[in-house]
Amino acid sequence: MLYFLISAICGIGGGIFSSQFFKEYSLGTIGNLVTGFLGGVATHTLIVLVMGGTAFSLAIVGGFIGGVIVRVAFSIIRQRMSPDS
């Protein structure tokens, strides 16, 4: 459970961190937090299933990278779905 929380928190950090570089595609504060959280949780689940174990370094790095990836993916989807101006 500790590793799950670490991954979720680092995922939130990754979602917020990536919003600094993609300001024009920001999902808002809540959107960045939610997508970062989802990325951290999804990455934690994949690490546990694939690697068969957990560690602090895997939880931290995996959660952060997962948060960034999911946040950027949602931004790209949102950009593609918006009507052209």
C-alpha positions, 0 to 999 in steps of 0.5 A: 500500500505504501508503494501505491501511495508513493506512485500516486503522489509521484504521478500527481507530481509528473502531471503538474511537472509536465503542465509547465512545458505544455502550457498551451495544452493545459487541462487546468489544475484539477485535470492535471492532478487527475491525469497525473494520479491516473498515470501513477496508479496505472504505472504502479499496477503495471510494475507490480504485474510485470516485475512481480514486486515493488521498490521505492525507486520503481514506485517513484520513477514509474509513478512520475513517468506514468503521470507525465505520459498520461497527462500528455496523452490526455492533452493530445486527445483534447487538442485533436477533439477540439474544433479548429478555429 
